[in-house]
Amino acid sequence: MNDDVRNIVLGVLAAGISAGLGWLTRTYLWRRRLRRKQAFFGLPENSETLLVVNRDPATSEPAVHRFDVFALLELAALIKDCGANVQMVTQDGVQQGFGERTEFCVGGPGSNRRMLAHMSAMLPGFRVNIDPEPGPDRGAFQIGTERYRMDPGITEYVLLARLTTGERRGTRPVFLFCGQRAINNQAATRYLARHHERLARKYGADSFALLLKVVNSQAYGPDVTELVADVTRTVRTPLVDPVAPTSHRAT
């Protein structure tokens, strides 16, 4: 074997080893990111999860608003990425506690009884005005002593929460997407999909509740979302009545 052939063989071997090491490194990093994602969402491989569907309060027939459908599709894709299985159930068809399976619950208390139950059990410092009569406080959030009103299509709010009971190891979380309008629910699911790695680094396995503001949804849809505040402690502290909330007008 002359020097030219030897150099070619060594070059091929070096390229093969480099490619193999690169593939192993990428595979290791991908698996590590996947494990972290599965841990944050409580979705190990082949686990079961609940996707709780709300109803469109604007219709008399059982129906789901199209923006809520988009939100459910984004959540279903996220669940599939984790290798988990999803069971979709209606808001009035769930008759079980929480902690056994990861749950994604979409829609405010006016369209989702399951959301109302979670709010009563785990978010005593958070209320939503579900009065159907028109008025400035229709759909407004009360968080502690603060009130957040919406200006439809201009400024709207949504609560994104990850809650666990913390009673035992392996308890699955409940994710809540409680928006003032259906498009806000989709904005919250999109925010979670985009920022779950940062949220996992910050909160780990702990519960959190974030108040998000959806900006100019009539022009930007669910894409422009701003973090208003971490309201975890406030929403988990029972409200003391009577309270004169400080109003945040939609501006």
C-alpha positions in Angstrom: 0.0 0.0 0.0 1.6 3.3 -1.1 1.3 6.5 0.8 -1.5 7.9 -1.3 -3.8 4.9 -0.7 -2.9 4.9 3.0 -3.9 8.6 3.3 -7.2 7.9 1.5 -8.0 5.0 3.8 -7.1 7.0 6.9 -9.1 9.9 5.7 -12.2 7.7 5.2 -11.7 6.1 8.6 -11.4 9.5 10.2 -14.5 10.8 8.5 -16.5 7.8 9.5 -15.4 8.1 13.2 -16.2 11.8 13.2 -19.6 11.2 11.7 -20.3 8.4 14.2 -19.3 10.6 17.1 -21.4 13.4 15.8 -24.4 11.2 15.5 -23.9 9.8 19.0 -23.6 13.3 20.4 -26.7 14.6 18.6 -28.6 11.6 19.7 -27.5 12.0 23.3 -28.5 15.7 23.3 -31.8 15.0 21.7 -32.6 12.3 24.2 -31.6 14.5 27.1 -33.9 17.3 25.9 -36.7 14.8 25.4 -36.3 13.5 28.9 -36.4 17.0 30.3 -39.5 17.8 28.2 -41.2 14.6 29.4 -40.4 15.3 33.0 -41.8 18.9 32.8 -45.0 17.8 31.2 -45.3 14.6 33.2 -45.4 12.6 30.0 -43.1 9.6 30.1 -43.0 7.3 27.1 -46.4 5.6 26.5 -48.1 7.3 29.4 -51.7 8.4 29.3 -52.9 12.0 29.4 -56.3 13.8 29.4 -57.1 16.6 27.0 -60.2 18.3 28.4 -62.3 20.0 25.7 -64.6 22.9 26.6 -67.7 24.1 24.7 -68.4 27.3 22.8 -70.7 29.3 25.1 -71.9 31.3 22.1 -73.9 28.3 20.7 -76.8 26.4 22.1 -75.5 23.1 20.6 -72.4 21.3 21.9 -69.6 22.8 19.9 -66.0 23.9 20.2 -64.7 27.3 19.1 -62.3 27.1 16.2 -59.5 28.8 18.2 -60.0 26.2 20.9 -59.7 23.5 18.3 -56.4 25.1 17.2 -55.2 25.1 20.8 -56.1 21.4 21.2 -54.2 20.5 18.0 -51.1 22.2 19.3 -51.4 20.4 22.6 -51.9 17.1 20.8 -48.7 17.6 18.8 -46.8 18.4 22.0 -48.1 15.2 23.6 -47.2 13.2 20.6 -43.6 14.6 20.6 -43.3 13.2 24.1 -44.3 9.8 23.0 -47.4 9.8 25.2 -51.0 8.8 24.4 -53.9 11.2 24.6 -57.5 10.7 25.6 -59.8 13.6 24.6 -62.8 14.1 26.9 -65.5 16.8 27.1 -65.6 19.2 30.0 -68.7 17.5 31.6 -67.4 14.0 31.0 -64.5 13.9 33.4 -65.3 12.2 36.8 -61.9 11.6 38.4 -59.4 13.4 40.5 -56.0 14.7 39.5 -52.5 13.5 39.8 -52.8 10.0 38.2 -52.5 11.3 34.6 -51.3 14.6 33.2 -54.2 16.8 32.3 -54.5 19.7 29.9 -57.7 21.7 30.5 -58.7 24.4 28.0 -61.2 27.2 28.4 -62.6 29.5 31.1 -65.1 28.5 33.8 -68.0 29.7 31.7 -67.3 27.1 29.1 -65.6 24.4 31.1 -66.9 22.9 34.3 -63.7 21.1 34.9 -61.8 24.4 34.9 -64.3 25.7 37.4 -63.6 22.7 39.6 -59.9 23.2 39.4 -60.2 26.9 40.2 -62.3 26.2 43.3 -59.9 23.4 44.5 -56.5 24.9 43.6 -56.8 28.6 42.7 -58.9 30.2 45.5 -57.4 33.6 44.8 -58.5 33.7 41.1 -62.0 34.5 39.8 -63.5 35.2 36.4 -66.6 37.2 35.8 -68.8 34.9 33.8 -71.9 37.1 33.8 -73.3 37.0 30.3 -74.7 40.5 30.5 -72.7 43.2 28.7 -70.6 45.5 30.8 -67.0 46.6 31.4 -66.4 43.7 33.8 -67.6 41.0 31.6 -64.9 38.3 31.4 -62.7 40.3 33.8 -60.1 38.5 35.9 -59.8 39.1 39.6 -56.4 38.1 41.0 -56.1 39.0 44.7 -56.9 42.7 44.8 -56.3 43.3 41.1 -58.9 43.3 38.4 -57.9 42.8 34.7 -60.5 43.9 32.2 -60.4 43.1 28.5 -60.7 45.2 25.5 -61.8 42.6 22.9 -59.3 42.3 20.1 -57.0 44.8 21.6 -55.9 43.7 25.1 -56.9 40.4 26.6 -55.6 38.2 29.4 -55.1 34.5 29.9 -53.9 32.5 32.9 -51.4 29.7 32.2 -50.9 27.4 35.1 -49.0 24.2 35.9 -50.3 22.7 39.2 -49.3 19.6 41.2 -50.6 18.3 44.5 -47.1 17.6 45.7 -48.4 14.9 48.0 -46.3 12.1 46.6 -43.6 11.4 44.1 -44.7 10.7 40.5 -47.9 12.9 40.8 -48.8 14.2 37.3 -49.4 17.9 36.7 -52.5 19.7 35.6 -52.1 22.4 33.0 -54.7 25.1 32.8 -55.3 27.5 29.9 -58.0 30.0 31.1 -58.5 32.9 28.7 -61.0 35.7 28.5 -61.6 34.7 24.8 -61.0 31.5 22.9 -58.1 33.0 21.0 -56.4 33.6 24.3 -56.4 29.9 25.1 -54.5 29.2 21.8 -52.1 32.0 22.7 -51.4 30.3 26.0 -50.8 26.9 24.5 -48.5 28.5 21.9 -46.6 30.3 24.7 -46.1 27.1 26.6 -44.9 25.2 23.5 -42.3 28.0 22.8 -41.1 28.6 26.3 -41.4 25.2 28.1 -37.6 24.8 28.3 -37.2 28.1 30.1 -40.1 27.4 32.4 -38.7 24.0 33.2 -35.3 25.6 34.2 -37.0 28.2 36.3 -39.7 26.2 38.1 -38.6 22.5 37.8 -41.3 20.3 39.2 -43.0 23.1 41.2 -46.4 24.6 40.4 -46.7 28.0 38.8 -49.3 30.4 37.5 -48.5 33.1 34.9 -50.8 36.0 33.8 -50.2 36.6 30.1 -51.5 39.5 28.0 -52.5 38.9 24.4 -51.8 42.1 22.4 -53.9 43.1 19.4 -55.3 39.7 18.6 -57.5 41.2 15.9 -54.3 42.0 13.9 -51.8 39.5 15.2 -53.9 36.5 16.3 -52.4 34.5 19.1 -48.8 35.3 18.3 -48.1 38.4 20.4 -48.2 37.5 24.0 -46.5 39.2 26.9 -45.9 38.0 30.5 -47.6 40.3 32.9 -46.7 38.6 36.2 -46.0 35.4 38.1 -49.2 35.2 40.2 -48.6 31.8 41.7 -48.7 32.9 45.3 -51.6 35.2 44.8 -53.9 32.8 43.0 -53.3 30.2 45.7 -54.2 32.5 48.5 -58.0 32.6 49.2 -59.7 35.9 48.5 -61.0 37.9 51.4 -64.4 39.4 50.8 -65.4 42.1 50.5 -62.6 43.3 48.3 -62.5 46.5 46.2 -60.2 45.4 43.4 -57.8 47.7 41.7 -58.8 47.8 38.0 -56.4 47.5 35.1 -58.3 48.9 32.2 -57.4 47.4 28.8 -55.1 50.0 27.2 
